[in-house]
Amino acid sequence: MADTAVSVRGLTKTYRVPVREAGLAAALRSVLRRQMKEVEAVCGIDFQIQAGEIVGFLGPNGAGKTTTLKMLSGLLHPTAGEISVLEHVPARRERAFLERITLVMGQRNQLLWDIPVIDSFERNRAIYGVSESLYRQSIDELTELLDLGELWQKPSRNLSLGERMKCEVALALVHRPHVLFLDEPTIGLDVTMQRRVREFIREYNRRSGATVLLTSHYMADVEALCPRVIVIDKGQILFDGSRDALVERFSTHKTIVLDLGDANVDVGDYAELVRRDGARVTLRVPRADTPKVTARLLAELPVRDLAVESPSIEDVIDRVFREGS
């Protein structure tokens, strides 16, 4: 496998959509002469993903994330630009390409509704031509990692949402893909089930060396899995780099949480007071001033405990979207 698993250059997707005003007269006019406009869902983006990386692909609704994943997996043809995934052009949908990738969409159902879960897995084994020995090995590993033992004989209509999502993720991996495109794989799951799916993705990456491109609105997914993030909004990439670099670049302040020996100590001269609960005080400090303010607090106040916290990645990404670049 080449070192670069996914390469995107100048990728653009433009849709032609009908436009009309509200009302009966406008509806009748649109029958005779439909007006169209062009909407750019993805606007000339560039990025590369190396083999074995887990990358978070983040953005608000309508940013272009799912459209990009569909182009990378060959479901959509790009309007312009070049894509290479495992040295294949996805839009050609060659068998050698399809056998090495998978696309999991949290709001789409691959499982057949009325038959036992294991039969859906047998169907995928036949579609991908997986040997019996490799299939049994995959089933054993997936059962262990996702605790699927009691689910195999259930029809998918009887599964809870969490059980179904576990089975959907497992089903997409029966053929041992080298690249995983995961679109909201933990959507709608409770906290425990989200953690289980995250652990599974991390372990699959560790065992197989697979490349993962993950979209999620749950920042816990990103913090647990993705050392690198690509942030996209309105079809354009706003940031591409390490998660830590994102926080460093877009967080202008830090938070200092103090546990003081005296609830009456005045802290107004040190930094912006965010919250006070008796002797426990939260201050907001400009990032550049944090070392100096921390030293003063420790030297001048009866501090029993002190913690310096960076903003959450959720807060940082929210700021990226608001600033726009």
Buried (B, 14 or more C-beta within 10 A) or exposed (E): EEEBBBBBEEBBBBEEEEEBEEEEEEEEBBEEEEEEEEEBBBBBBEBBBEBBBBBBBBBBEEBBBBBBBBBBBBBBEBBEBEBBBBEBEBBEEEEEBBBBBBBBBBEEEBBBEEBBBBBBBBBBBEEBEBEEEEBEEBBEBBBEBBEBEEBBEBBBEEBEEBBBBBBBBBBBBBBBBBBBBBBBBBBEBEEEBBBBBBBBBBBBBEEBEBBBBBBBBBBBBBBBBBEBBBBBBBBBBBBBEEBEEBBEEBBEBBBBBBBBEEEEBEBEEBBEEBEBEEBBBBBBBEEEBBEEBBEBBEEEBEBEEBEBEBBBBBBBBBEBBEEEE
